[in-house]
Amino acid sequence: MTPIPADLLAFLAQPRDSREYRRGLAVKLSLEGWTYHTISAILGCTIGFVSQSKQAYETAGTAGFVLKYRGARPLLSADQHDAVIAWLEAQQQWSLLAVREHIQTTYGVVYESDQSYYDLLHEANISYKKAQATNPKRDEAKIAAKKKR
């Protein structure tokens, strides 16, 4: 049983992402003398996870536990995104084709999936269903009769 290093104890004392915490906990239990098989059963992980966590700690310290993935960079910046939403809200009629063309000509961005355009329309509180200029079932005579009542 090896004494637990102070940096590992400080790492585990701070609020962390659960995946980072499990890595640190796996190393702590390993240093306390627990077998990899027992640690994997306690944490619900594989033996390889425990081994990789310990190797990461030995090579990089607690920095080896930190998640490296930071997510994909959005194609539109926050200002561009807000400008597209404002443009959508200013339009009288919308279509997916018009939104696609506006974004491509203005910002030079083409999304691979239509879902990205649907998400923009949804954020602007606009249905992405086909829009119509007027109600095709509108009957002026019925509307006038109803208003008289």
C-alpha positions in Angstrom: 0.0 0.0 0.0 1.5 3.3 -1.2 0.7 6.6 0.5 -1.8 8.6 -1.5 -0.1 11.7 -3.1 -1.5 15.1 -2.0 -2.2 16.2 -5.6 -4.5 13.1 -6.1 -6.4 13.8 -2.9 -6.8 17.5 -3.9 -8.0 16.4 -7.3 -10.6 14.2 -5.8 -11.7 16.8 -3.3 -12.8 19.3 -6.1 -16.1 19.0 -7.9 -15.3 17.1 -11.2 -16.9 15.5 -14.2 -17.9 12.0 -13.2 -15.6 10.4 -15.8 -12.6 12.4 -14.5 -13.5 11.5 -10.9 -13.7 7.8 -11.7 -10.2 7.9 -13.2 -8.8 9.5 -10.1 -10.7 7.2 -7.8 -9.5 4.2 -9.8 -5.9 5.3 -9.2 -6.5 6.1 -5.5 -7.9 2.6 -5.0 -5.0 1.0 -6.9 -2.5 2.9 -4.8 -4.3 1.7 -1.6 -3.7 -1.9 -2.7 -7.0 -3.0 -4.3 -6.7 -5.3 -7.2 -7.7 -4.1 -10.7 -10.5 -6.7 -10.8 -12.0 -5.5 -7.6 -11.7 -1.8 -8.6 -13.4 -2.5 -12.0 -16.2 -4.3 -10.1 -16.7 -1.4 -7.7 -16.6 1.4 -10.3 -18.4 -0.6 -13.0 -15.6 -0.2 -15.5 -13.1 -2.4 -17.3 -9.8 -3.5 -16.0 -8.2 -1.7 -19.0 -9.8 1.6 -17.7 -8.1 1.2 -14.4 -4.8 0.4 -16.0 -5.0 3.3 -18.5 -6.0 5.7 -15.6 -3.0 4.6 -13.6 -0.7 5.0 -16.6 -2.1 8.4 -17.3 -1.4 9.5 -13.7 2.1 8.1 -13.8 3.0 10.0 -17.0 1.0 13.3 -16.6 -0.2 13.4 -13.0 -3.7 14.6 -12.3 -3.7 16.4 -15.7 -3.9 12.9 -17.3 -7.4 12.5 -15.9 -8.9 15.7 -17.5 -11.1 15.2 -20.6 -9.4 16.4 -23.7 -12.6 16.7 -25.9 -13.9 20.2 -26.0 -16.6 19.7 -28.6 -16.9 20.8 -32.2 -16.5 24.4 -33.2 -19.7 25.9 -34.6 -19.7 27.0 -38.2 -21.4 30.3 -37.4 -20.0 32.5 -34.7 -22.4 33.7 -31.9 -22.8 37.1 -33.6 -23.5 35.5 -37.0 -26.0 33.1 -35.3 -27.8 36.0 -33.7 -27.8 37.9 -37.0 -29.4 35.0 -38.8 -32.1 34.7 -36.1 -32.8 38.5 -36.4 -33.0 38.1 -40.2 -35.5 35.3 -39.9 -37.7 37.2 -37.5 -37.7 40.2 -39.9 -38.9 38.0 -42.9 -42.6 37.8 -43.9 -42.3 34.4 -45.5 -39.8 31.6 -44.9 -38.6 28.6 -46.7 -35.7 26.3 -46.0 -34.2 27.1 -49.4 -34.2 30.8 -48.6 -32.6 30.3 -45.3 -29.9 28.0 -46.9 -29.2 30.6 -49.6 -29.0 33.5 -47.1 -26.5 31.7 -44.9 -24.4 30.5 -47.8 -24.2 33.9 -49.6 -23.8 36.0 -46.4 -21.5 33.8 -44.3 -20.2 31.2 -46.8 -21.5 28.3 -44.6 -23.3 25.3 -45.9 -24.6 22.8 -43.3 -24.4 19.1 -44.2 -27.8 18.4 -42.7 -31.1 20.2 -43.0 -31.5 19.7 -39.3 -29.2 22.6 -38.7 -31.5 24.9 -40.7 -34.5 23.5 -38.8 -32.9 24.3 -35.5 -32.3 27.9 -36.6 -35.9 28.2 -37.6 -37.0 26.7 -34.3 -34.9 29.1 -32.4 -36.6 32.0 -34.2 -40.0 30.4 -33.2 -40.8 29.6 -36.9 -42.2 26.3 -38.1 -40.1 24.8 -40.8 -43.2 23.5 -42.6 -44.0 25.0 -46.0 -45.3 28.5 -45.5 -48.2 30.0 -47.4 -48.8 33.7 -48.1 -52.5 33.5 -47.3 -54.9 30.9 -46.1 -56.2 29.1 -49.2 -59.5 28.2 -47.4 -60.3 31.8 -46.5 -63.8 32.9 -47.5 -64.4 36.6 -47.2 -68.2 36.3 -47.2 -68.1 33.9 -44.2 -65.7 36.1 -42.4 -67.9 39.2 -42.9 -71.0 37.3 -41.7 -69.2 36.1 -38.6 -68.0 39.7 -37.8 -71.5 41.0 -38.0 -72.7 38.6 -35.3 
